[in-house]
Structure formats: structure tokens, C-alpha cells
């Protein structure tokens, strides 16, 4: 077996065992997740991802392992952005807290399947048409610019999405959660509950986020092993991260700008790759990407906490200055 095949095999075994542990021990049906439990589970997934980084270092060397670490951190930071949308979806459909864990689990498992398909198609396109990378680069520049310049007034309403309108048009929807069921039968007719709608929305919204994240990861590494593993590890930890940060994610006011800078950096790197390769070695590029991701993401979180914009409205700040 080649080194790549060994790493794929180990990743598959880790994935199966981790999901079995999560489903069998860490998750209980219709039970609320405490902050302490969420912290333990988040640490579990992060340590698992970092342990895989060490394993990749041993099997594949420092270059590929640091590409994986950079890609994982990129995906993990984008996951925080997902959480805010997930919270809006739960609130909009009035999902009971005891169903959060189960709904998130099913939605995330669906998201993993969709991402694997999306990654496979994206990699195949790049391998066949290398110029697609330039389209990805321009897309990342545009996305980064829009993300950086967007403001808090731009709201997301789940009931106004095309996904929900499609479901409402073609499926008989029940106006309740069916006491935890996804499908209920009333008068001999099947109806899909709000929990079913939420699961579909979670999976589809994650796929929309993947339109940004997967091209960004491909700007860090073209290796399929890195792209698959970094994406799946980040998505697996999304549920525990949701419970850990759902009360604090709104305080990271400048995280979006930090992520936007990273996307612009990677997009510019993809567009100028031919010239950059003539001056900067591949290994140096990997470390540079990792440094930019760490500085931008951690810096935006620290700055958000420092400013605490949402806790102190601009009007209050202005009034205090004039007194």
C-alpha cells in the first residue's frame, strides 16, 4: 500500500469509530447539551483532527500535513459563520431545544455526503480544466469583498429561501414538529414536519457555504486527501461547536471581516500562482497561508471581544463621548 492509501484507510477507520462513539456515547435522544458537554465534545473533535495532523506528518511529511492543518483551520473558522445561520433557522421554525442535537446530527451527516459529492466534482473539473482555478480565484475575491463590506442590516430569513419555497410547493408540510418525528400521518396522508424542513435547510445551507470553503481549500492544496479530510473533520465538529458558541457567536462582530481577508488572500494567490511559484517555494507558501489564516481569524475574534460592538450600541458610545 502507498502512503496515501494508508492515510485514507486510517482516516476511514477513525471516521467510523468517531461516529460510533458520538452516536453511542456522546449523544442521547432528545437530551439538552450543556456547555460542559459541548466543550468536551469540541475538544474531542479538535484533538482528533490535530492527532490526524501528526499522523499525516509521519506518513506524508511536513508539507502535506501543514496543508491539511491550514485547510482544517480555514474550514473550522468558516464553520463559526455557519453557526449564526443555524441559530436563525432553529429560531425561525421554533425548534425545541431538546431536538437540537438530533436535528443537527442528521443535517450534518447529510452535509458530509453532499460535500463529498461536491468535492469530487470540483476536483474532477480542476484536473480536466485547469483554468477553472482562475474562476475559483475570482469567485473568492468577489465573495471576500462582499463579505467584508456587508453589514448587520442584511438579514437572513429561512422562510424566504428558495429551498423552503421549493419544499412548500412540492411537499405537504405540517405546521408542527410532530413531537420529534420527521414525517407524520394524518387522515391517511403523509406530512413532513418542521424538523424535516430544518434538516434539509441545514444540509443545503452548509452546501452553500461549501461554495466558498471548498475553492478556498483548493487554493491551499490540490491534494484530494487534504481537501476531503480537512472538510469532513471540520463538519464533524460543527454540532458540538454550535452548542459551545451559540450564545457567544453574535459577539464575534468582526470575524466575518477576518474570514473575508483570508478569502481575498487565497483568491489572489490562486490568480497569481504562476508568478508566485517562480519566487516563493511551495513549502514557504504553505506556511505563509497558515500564518495568514491564524493571524486573521484569531485577530478578528480578539478584536471583536475587545470592541464588543453588540454589547455597546453605537448610539451609547456616541452619547458618552459628547458628555
Secondary structure, DSSP 4 states (H G I P E B T S, - for coil): --HHHHHHHHHHHHHHHHHHHIIIII--TT-PPPHHHHHHHHHHHHHHHHHHHHHHHHHH-HHHHHHHHHHHHHHHHHHHHHHHHHHHHHHHTT--GGGHHHHHHHHHHHHHHHHHHHHHHHHHHHHH-TTHHHHHHHHHHHHHHHHHH--TT----GGGSHHHHHHHHHS-B-SS-GGG-SEEEETTEEEE-HHHHHHHHHHHHHHHHHHHHHHHHHHH---HHHHHHHHHHHHHTHHHHHHHHTTTGGG-TTHHHHHHHHHHHHHHHHHTHHHHHHHS-HHHHHHHHHHHHHHHHHHHHHHHHHH-TTTS-HHHHHHHHH-
